[in-house]
Amino acid sequence: MIISPPFLPANGMESSDPARIDPMMDVVDKLELPHHGVYPIAFDRRWHCGAHLQPSLQNEAVRAIADGEVVAYRVSQKAIGDGQKKNDGSDALNSNTGFVLLKHTTETGDGRTITFYSLYMHLLDLESTRTNIKPLPANPPAVGSSTVLPKWLCYPSDGVKVPQNLKVYRKDMLGYPGACHGQSHLHFEIFMTEVDFGAWFEQAGHTVQLGNAAPTTPASKDYWGHSYFVITGPQAFVSTPNAVGAAAEYFPALQAGTLDAGNKLYVEAYFHKGQRYTRSWLEKVDTITLLTPAPERDAYADYEYKMYARATALYPSCPSDGYEMLRFGRILSKDLTPPAAPPKTWVAVTFDAGKQGYVDISQSTIQKLSDANFPFFTGWQKIDEGNALFSQDGLCDQDALRNIVKVVEDLETPTERLRPEWGQEDKLAAYIQTHAEVREKLKGFICHAPSEWDASGNEERYKRLNDPNGFFGKRKETDPNGYNNFLKFQKQLQFLDKTPLDSGQKFWFFHPLAFVRHFRKCGWLARNELLQLLPAFTFDKNGANWLWSNISLNGAASLLSNDCSDAISRRLELNAALRKYGITPLVRMACFFGNATQETQWFQKYHEGSPYWYRPWDGRGFLQLTHAANYIKYWTFRGLTTNEQSKLILQQHTTQANNNRPVINGKRTMFDPANSLSDTSTHISAEIINRRNDTKNAFEAADSAGSYWAWSNAASGADEYYSTPNGTLKVLNTNSGPRHYYENRAFGKVAGTVNTGSPSSSYSAIWGIQARFLAFGNAQVVLLDAPAFNQIDGSFSQIPVDYVRREIP
């Protein structure tokens, strides 16, 4: 599931803080307005289940947050008025009715489907767009992109439109932010229907533990995002585990201490750019205190880059188990048989203010969670009235929200209370913006509420506003028509009854930016997202001639089919490997697939089966192992062979191979165990042959690729992209004319590591390097937020030269 915010400012691609994992969301969070549009409540206690966002640049486009289909939309030629007058007495056309409502159905977690909706309200009218932003395209395309509006958004819609099978892709332009009551902003919502919410959050046997104050390690292997550990006192922490020899280097001395009985410690752990970070909360007498205002970096430098070596040194019998324990605190691989008792795993955590020590997280008394569980101590909370008396009136009586409004009301002056209802939002917004603890708490609220865009039952929902003690009731003398004007204006904006969602129901609303930030950590790719990672065209070589070849989807059914169990298994195992080996950051993912798509001949083959000189140790998997030493290294990592057995296998194969190597110029060519075995190695045992062939299956094809990524430390090369994101535009003369690709230094190092075993700077030594660079450019467009590609004329665009988007069938 790939998701991004509705604005993608250029300065969101970088961060000077190495501990910040999502600089784009850090920038977009600051676009939430401090003077109106508070989530999830308005000043008059109406639900307001969206956020108001305003970019710093007027021409910053509103974008689809994820692939989806259009549920409904409205394109307005002109703005409307809310009753305010200009100085000349004419109506102020200060509000926009344009909107786009999208439905997103995708996968995240252990093959589970999630469905949610995103709403982009108050989109700028066409007349203002032409006048204030830029001219609309003369011949707009049927399907838009990140650089141009589609045809259906370039002409007035004459009311609400409900199209059929109209798709949009993540980052597609939807328009520009308009205004309401003269206040410029985009009203942005994310919500689920009750059915979809129940299917995701409340389905029995699954991992979500929303609202559970005593979460436990789930039986489900559905894990994504950051790890969390719940440690109950009494618990001792040591300054150094009982590590000896070389293992001691992995544990710099910390502090010893104790978590007292009756107390709880909640620990968050994650990896970023090779380092390990933690945060901790301490619970005493039902009060939870954050111990780490800023994430704490592990004292052992480059923890993640060196985690394969750490696992090999600390868990020699099965480094794979140890690797998962170090990353997750538990063993998640489905096709592996977990040990009767997980191996001891000592990790550093902050257990008291300014104190950090080691604890063994393998203990069964320590609960292991992830972001897939929506743990309560990270702020997630369901807000449901639970009172049928107020099910239709549209006012929020939930104490946690009502009390916030009351505090602000008490701060108002008599003059401030005379302002229009929408004008009083600034007091509430300012209060929340200046109280960080309130603002953070509201971001975690998931609210069961009616939509403000549902016109059915307006009178019933809003009538308390007109009661003597209601908002408008208290203002009868100064604003006698206020209530009627409010309803009239509201109806011009409302649209839900004209959509398939219909009217008269409640939805589950999320703070939209909190939802986006949370699910950006999931790292799981759905079928349609994998499909888009296949470029539409690639480079092939025919003798000395370059070909510009179309990539067909027909051969990729083994991964992309909707109804093939083998394809589904491959997708699940591939996602699991990306998770296990830390390839979920999108830059790393782009580097991985820039190679994996080419190495599998565009998701067609997971076994090379070639007549090449290195038979029978030919390529298998998403990143093809090819050489005997790689196969044996993988088996050792999995605990299938010991180091001594591995050495013996290589020795036997080397001897046999050398006895049968050809004689050239009077000298026998010698077999290099670091490279391969010749096809004359006929003495290979059936056990070894079976084990070698297993690398074709769904689990090992993915897991072996991930382990190769880990031991070659390809991640460190990929992470260099953050400092060298731009590529050099190159051209090849093909049968279809000049075609372009981009050489990128960071990806070149990864391609060299994958193909030759080391980060070679000689691109000519890398098989299919032009096709890999092309696939990497495509992957950047699909996966990253706002990549920049230099164009032939020297300008920059989010789209590479010669790029063709693969449409989803």
C-alpha positions, 0 to 999 in steps of 0.5 A, a space after each residue: 500500500 503506497 500512500 502520500 499526502 495531498 500536497 507534495 512540496 519540494 522541500 519534503 524530500 529531505 531532512 537535516 534530522 537523521 532520526 526523522 523517518 518521514 520528512 514529507 509528512 513533517 512538512 505537510 503537517 505544518 500546512 494544517 491551519 492554526 486558525 480554523 478547521 480543527 479535527 474532529 470538532 467545530 466551535 459549536 460542537 458540530 463534528 468537523 471530521 476533516 483537516 484544513 490544509 493550505 500550502 505556502 504556494 498558491 499553485 501547489 496542486 492537490 493530489 490523489 493520496 493513493 491509487 483509487 477510483 472516483 466515487 463522485 466529483 463536482 467541478 464548478 465554473 465559479 465560486 459561490 457566496 456565503 452571504 457576506 458582502 463586498 464594499 460595493 454591496 455585491 455578494 462576495 463569491 468567497 466559497 468553492 463547492 468543487 470536490 473529488 471523492 475517491 475510494 481506495 481498495 488495496 492490500 496491507 498486512 498479511 494479504 488483507 484487503 483494506 478499503 477507505 475513502 479520501 475527500 478533497 473539498 473546496 477545490 478551486 473553481 475553473 474561472 479562478 484557476 485560469 485567472 490565478 494559477 495557469 491556463 487549463 490544457 487546451 486538449 486535456 488527456 482522458 487520464 491525468 498525471 502528476 503534471 496535468 489535470 484530466 479532461 473530466 476535471 477541466 470542464 464544469 460538471 453541472 452538479 455532482 457526477 458519479 462516473 463508472 470505472 474512472 481510475 486515478 493514480 497516486 499523485 495525480 493532480 485533482 485541482 488546487 485548493 479553493 476557499 470557504 467563507 473567504 478562508 483559503 484551504 483544502 478540506 481533507 478527509 479520510 474515512 471508512 464505512 462501518 462495514 469496511 471499518 469492522 472488516 479491518 479493525 474488528 475481524 476476529 483472529 486478526 492483529 489489530 488491537 485498537 483500544 486494548 489497554 492490555 495488548 498481547 503478542 498477536 498470533 497473527 504474523 501481520 506485522 508492519 511499521 515499527 516494533 513495540 515492546 510492552 515490558 511489565 515490572 519487575 524487570 532487570 536491565 543490565 549494563 552489558 549482557 554476558 557476551 564473550 569474545 567477538 560478540 562483546 563488541 556488539 554491546 557497548 556498556 550502558 547502565 543497569 537498573 530495574 523496572 519496579 513491580 506494578 510499572 510498565 514500560 512501552 518501547 518503540 524500536 525502528 531502523 532508519 538509514 542504518 541506525 537503530 532508534 528507540 522511544 520509551 514511555 513509563 506507566 506509573 499508577 495509570 499515568 504514562 510519561 514519555 521518557 524520550 522527547 527525541 528518539 534515542 540512537 543505539 550506541 552501536 553505530 550502523 546497527 542495521 547495516 551490520 545486523 547480518 554480521 551481528 546475527 551470524 555472530 550471536 546466533 550461529 546455529 540459525 542466523 535467520 532466526 536471530 536476524 528476525 529477533 533483532 528486527 522484530 523481537 519475534 520470528 515471523 517467517 511462515 515457512 520456517 519452523 521456529 525454535 521451541 524457545 526463541 533465542 535470547 535477544 538483548 537490545 538497548 532500551 531507555 527504562 527510566 529518565 536518562 537511563 538506558 540498559 539491555 533487556 532480553 526481549 525473547 521473554 514470553 512476558 514481554 509483549 511484541 507489537 507493531 504499527 499493525 496493532 494500532 497500540 493505544 500508548 501511541 495515541 490511537 483511540 476510538 471515539 463513539 458516542 454510544 448513545 442513541 439519543 444523540 445519534 441524529 443530532 450531529 453534535 458531539 457530546 463525547 466528553 473528551 471533545 466537549 470539554 475542549 470546547 468548554 475550555 475555549 468558550 470560557 476564554 472568549 470575550 463578549 465581543 468575540 462571541 458575536 462573530 459568525 459561527 465559522 469565524 469563531 473557529 480561530 479561537 478553538 484552533 489557536 488553543 489546540 495549536 498552542 497546546 501540543 498535548 491536546 493536538 497530538 491526542 486529537 490526531 489519534 482519535 478515530 471518530 464515529 460520526 455523521 458526515 457534514 456533507 450529508 443533507 438528510 436530516 439537517 434540521 434534526 441534526 442541527 436543531 439544537 444550534 437554534 435552541 435558546 441556549 444553542 449557538 444561533 439561539 443565543 444570537 437571535 437579536 444580533 443575527 435573526 436569520 443566522 440559522 436559516 442562512 447557515 442551513 442554506 449555505 450548508 446545502 450548497 456544499 452537501 452532496 453525499 445523498 447523490 453518491 453511492 454512499 447514500 445518506 443517513 449513516 455514520 462513518 469512521 473518520 481519521 485525522 487524515 494526516 495521521 492516517 497517511 503518516 501511519 500507513 506510509 510505514 506499512 511497506 506492503 505492495 498490492 498487486 496493482 502496485 507491483 504491476 506498475 513497477 514493470 516499465 512499459 518499455 525497456 532496452 534490449 540488445 540485438 548484436 550491436 543494435 539497441 531495441 526499444 522493447 515493449 514489456 508485456 504483462 502476459 509472462 508476469 502472471 506468476 506474480 501479478 495474477 488475481 486468481 492464481 494461488 502461486 501468484 498470491 503466494 509469491 506476492 505475500 512472500 515477497 512482501 514478507 521478505 521486504 519486511 524482514 530485510 528492511 527493504 520497506 523504505 521506498 528508496 530501498 524498495 526502488 533500488 531493489 525492484 530496479 534490479 529484481 524486475 530485470 533479473 526475473 526478466 520482468 517477473 517472468 522467471 524465478 529460475 534462470 535455467 540457462 546453458 551458461 558456464 556456471 550451471 547447475 548453480 544458475 540463477 534462482 529467486 528475485 535476486 538470482 543467487 547464481 553461484 555455489 558460494 551464495 547458495 551455501 551462504 544462504 543455507 548457512 544463514 537459514 541454519 540448514 547447514 553448519 559452517 563446517 558442512 558448508 566448507 566441506 561441500 565447497 571443498 568437495 565441489 571444488 576438487 571435483 570441478 577442478 578435476 574436470 575443468 578444461 585444459 587451455 594453453 597447456 594449463 588446466 583452468 581451476 574452479 573458483 569457489 567464489 564464482 561457481 561450479 561447472 556442469 561437470 560436478 555430477 556428484 552433487 547429492 540429491 539433498 543438495 540438488 533439492 535444496 538448490 532447487 527449492 530456491 525457486 519456490 515462493 518463500 525461498 525465491 523472496 527470502 534468498 533475495 532478501 538475505 543476499 541484500 542483507 549480507 551484501 549491505 546493499 541498503 547502505 548504497 541505496 541510502 546514499 540516494 538521499 544525498 545524491 538523488 539526481 541522475 545523469 540523463 543518458 541517451 541510446 539510439 534505438 530502433 524507435 529513435 533516441 530513448 533516454 534513461 538516467 544514471 544514478 550513482 546510488 542505484 549504480 552502487 546497488 546494481 553493482 552489488 547485486 550483479 557483481 557482488 560489490 558496488 562496482 563503479 564500472 557500469 559496463 561490468 553490470 549485466 543489463 545496466 541500461 535496463 536496470 537504470 530505466 527500471 529504477 527511474 520507473 520505480 522512483 515515479 511509482 514509489 517516491 513522493 516527488 522525484 526530480 528528473 532533468 529534462 532535455 531542455 534543462 528543466 526538471 519534472 517528476 516524470 522522466 524523459 520517455 516515461 510511459 505510465 503503465 495503466 492498470 487493466 
